[in-house]
Amino acid sequence: MLLNMTQNKIRSQNTWSNTTKMSNNIIERNAIIGKATLTNRDHGCLTIWLMLDYSENHTQGFGGYKLYSHFFGNSPDAAGKFIWRIFEIADVDDWDDLVGKTIRVRIKDDLIHSIGHIIKDKWFTPSEELKGGEENVNT
């Protein structure tokens, strides 16, 4: 079972640069990975956070999914797949190379639901790829 602990909401503005409005109220835009964190501080669960920087001094977090916890059932490969897909999207081979990479994001209702390669049509949508039941504890 995967838990999406939180995602930072961003202010809706029509002045964002590098923003494309798509169907179904989805906004697609570019972001730079400002920080990449692997931690077990969120509710005692292993989680990954990418802090994404947009122009205009806006940032937003992507991640917060429970990738492992010895207290709850887990998908045995969730952590590995999450890390692997981030590496594919950012086009890196090492965790230390994530910061500074430019990626694309798809935002719906002020939450990032997918991250994508900056040039290739490759997207990572954890709620679809990491089946096992997602719950957002902040809903």
C-alpha positions in Angstrom: 0.0 0.0 0.0 1.4 3.4 -1.0 0.5 6.5 0.9 0.9 9.9 -0.6 1.8 11.8 2.6 1.5 15.4 1.2 2.1 17.5 -1.8 2.7 21.2 -1.5 0.0 23.2 -3.3 1.0 26.0 -5.5 -0.9 29.3 -6.2 -2.8 29.2 -9.4 -1.6 32.0 -11.6 -2.0 32.7 -15.3 1.4 34.4 -15.5 3.6 31.3 -15.3 6.1 31.0 -18.0 6.7 27.7 -19.7 3.1 26.7 -18.9 0.8 24.8 -21.2 -2.8 24.2 -20.4 -4.0 20.8 -21.5 -7.4 19.1 -21.4 -9.1 18.1 -18.2 -7.7 21.1 -16.3 -4.2 19.7 -16.4 -1.3 22.2 -16.6 2.0 21.2 -18.0 5.2 23.1 -17.2 8.9 23.0 -16.8 10.6 22.7 -13.4 14.2 22.4 -12.1 14.9 19.9 -9.3 16.1 22.1 -6.5 16.5 19.4 -3.8 16.1 15.6 -3.7 15.5 14.0 -0.4 15.3 10.3 0.7 14.0 10.1 4.2 12.1 8.1 6.8 11.0 11.1 8.8 7.4 11.2 7.3 5.3 9.0 9.7 8.2 6.4 10.0 7.9 5.5 6.3 10.6 5.6 3.6 9.7 8.5 1.3 11.3 10.5 -1.5 10.7 14.2 -2.1 11.8 16.2 -5.1 11.5 19.9 -4.5 10.8 21.5 -7.8 11.6 25.1 -8.6 9.6 27.0 -11.2 10.4 30.5 -12.4 8.8 33.3 -10.4 10.3 31.9 -7.2 7.6 29.2 -6.8 8.5 25.7 -5.5 6.4 22.6 -5.1 7.1 19.1 -3.7 6.6 15.9 -5.6 6.7 12.6 -3.8 5.7 11.7 -0.2 4.6 8.2 -1.2 5.2 5.5 1.4 7.8 3.4 -0.4 8.5 1.1 2.6 7.5 0.7 6.2 8.1 -2.2 8.5 4.7 -1.4 10.2 2.5 -1.8 7.1 2.3 -4.0 4.0 4.4 -2.9 1.1 4.8 -3.4 -2.6 8.3 -5.1 -2.4 9.6 -3.2 -5.4 8.0 0.2 -4.9 11.1 2.0 -3.6 13.3 0.7 -6.3 10.8 1.4 -9.1 10.2 5.0 -7.8 13.9 5.7 -7.7 14.5 4.1 -11.1 11.7 6.1 -12.8 13.0 9.4 -11.3 16.4 8.5 -12.8 14.8 7.8 -16.2 12.8 11.0 -16.2 15.7 13.2 -15.1 18.1 11.3 -17.4 20.7 10.6 -14.6 22.5 7.5 -13.3 23.3 8.9 -9.8 21.1 10.4 -7.0 23.7 13.2 -6.6 23.1 14.3 -10.2 19.3 15.0 -9.7 19.7 18.6 -8.4 19.7 21.1 -11.2 18.1 18.8 -13.8 15.1 20.2 -15.7 12.0 18.1 -16.0 8.3 18.7 -16.9 5.4 18.3 -14.5 1.7 17.8 -15.0 -0.4 19.6 -12.4 -4.1 19.0 -11.7 -6.0 20.8 -8.9 -2.7 22.3 -7.8 -1.0 18.9 -7.2 1.7 17.3 -9.3 0.4 14.0 -10.5 3.2 13.2 -13.1 6.8 14.2 -13.9 8.2 13.9 -17.4 11.5 13.9 -19.3 12.2 17.4 -20.5 12.5 16.4 -24.2 11.2 12.8 -24.7 7.6 11.8 -24.2 8.3 9.8 -21.0 6.1 10.3 -18.0 6.1 8.9 -14.5 2.7 8.8 -12.8 3.1 7.1 -9.4 -0.6 6.6 -8.8 -0.8 4.5 -12.0 2.6 2.8 -12.0 2.9 1.9 -8.3 -0.4 0.0 -7.8 -1.2 -1.3 -4.4 -3.7 1.3 -3.3 -2.8 4.9 -2.9 -4.2 6.9 0.0 -3.6 10.5 0.6 -3.7 11.0 4.3 -4.2 14.8 3.9 -7.5 14.7 2.0 
